[in-house]
Amino acid sequence: MKRIFVMLMMLVAGMTTAMAQITHTAKGHVDQNAERILKKAEQAIASDAVSFTVTMVSKDANKKETARMKADVLYKKGKYRVSFEGNIIYCDGEATWHWNKENDEVVVNKMSDGADDLMNPASILANYSKNFNAKYIRQEENGTAVIDLTPKKTKSYYKIRLFVNANNGQLQRMEMHNYDSTSGEYQISNYKKGMKTADSDFMFPKAQNPKVEIIDMR
């Protein structure tokens, strides 16, 4: 459980088998098939607020499940709220508030451009072109496109594999493959679009919780 919590806290954002079409540009290699799918996935979350449930499964080197956790996510244009096992993380796009209800405290941190945000797959999609190189792998019989993202900067993982509905751009599943042979799987369910939100949904409600200790690390 400790490892899956660390995975959760890192960051925080999918034909038959074919060779991806590559175009050479001044900036390097662009996988056009991957770009087409990822742009559609990015657009799916770009305008409306979305909510979904993420089931995170941690596996050891032998692919045996070692831990499982569920989180409910509300996301809108770079802002999000993630709720999981007595914790709520708020992000207004500039800072994060991690509320641990058991300890009755909130830790505030400034957003980092280099931070991973694996607890929130929506942010992976929103920022993929800046943080990753993308490679189209295949499209499965059920219409799911498989795309690999490799980080542009060194991470504890070497690949994130996305499974995306090629028709509507909805992310269905995400896998993180680590250098130590362990892996993490993120299963997306209960996906809803057009949620009504307010700015206050993405900030810790201090006025309603005056006794909670706030530790500001900014």
Secondary structure as the mmCIF struct_conf table of DSSP 4:
data_model
#
loop_
_struct_conf.conf_type_id
_struct_conf.id
_struct_conf.beg_label_comp_id
_struct_conf.beg_label_asym_id
_struct_conf.beg_label_seq_id
_struct_conf.end_label_comp_id
_struct_conf.end_label_asym_id
_struct_conf.end_label_seq_id
HELX_RH_AL_P HELX_RH_AL_P1 LYS A 2 MET A 9
TURN_TY1_P TURN_TY1_P1 MET A 10 LEU A 11
BEND BEND1 THR A 17 THR A 17
HELX_LH_PP_P HELX_LH_PP_P1 MET A 19 GLN A 21
STRN STRN1 ILE A 22 THR A 25
TURN_TY1_P TURN_TY1_P2 ALA A 26 LYS A 27
STRN STRN2 GLY A 28 ASP A 31
HELX_RH_AL_P HELX_RH_AL_P2 GLN A 32 ALA A 46
BEND BEND2 SER A 47 ASP A 48
STRN STRN3 ALA A 49 LYS A 59
TURN_TY1_P TURN_TY1_P3 ALA A 61 ASN A 62
BEND BEND3 LYS A 63 LYS A 63
STRN STRN4 GLU A 65 LYS A 76
TURN_TY1_P TURN_TY1_P4 LYS A 77 GLY A 78
STRN STRN5 LYS A 79 PHE A 84
TURN_TY1_P TURN_TY1_P5 GLU A 85 GLY A 86
STRN STRN6 ASN A 87 CYS A 91
BEND BEND4 GLY A 93 GLU A 94
STRN STRN7 ALA A 95 ASN A 100
TURN_TY1_P TURN_TY1_P6 LYS A 101 ASP A 104
STRN STRN8 GLU A 105 LYS A 110
TURN_TY1_P TURN_TY1_P7 ASP A 113 GLY A 114
TURN_TY1_P TURN_TY1_P8 LEU A 118 MET A 119
HELX_RH_AL_P HELX_RH_AL_P3 PRO A 121 ALA A 126
TURN_TY1_P TURN_TY1_P9 ASN A 127 ASN A 127
HELX_RH_AL_P HELX_RH_AL_P4 TYR A 128 ASN A 131
STRN STRN9 PHE A 132 GLN A 139
TURN_TY1_P TURN_TY1_P10 GLU A 141 ASN A 142
BEND BEND5 GLY A 143 GLY A 143
STRN STRN10 THR A 144 PRO A 151
BEND BEND6 LYS A 152 LYS A 153
BEND BEND7 SER A 156 SER A 156
STRN STRN11 TYR A 157 ASN A 165
TURN_TY1_P TURN_TY1_P11 ALA A 166 ASN A 168
STRN STRN12 LEU A 171 ASN A 178
TURN_TY1_P TURN_TY1_P12 TYR A 179 ASP A 180
BEND BEND8 SER A 181 SER A 181
STRN STRN13 SER A 183 MET A 195
HELX_RH_3T_P HELX_RH_3T_P1 ASP A 199 PHE A 202
BEND BEND9 MET A 203 MET A 203
HELX_RH_3T_P HELX_RH_3T_P2 LYS A 206 GLN A 208
TURN_TY1_P TURN_TY1_P13 PRO A 210 LYS A 211
BEND BEND10 VAL A 212 VAL A 212
STRN STRN14 GLU A 213 ASP A 216
#
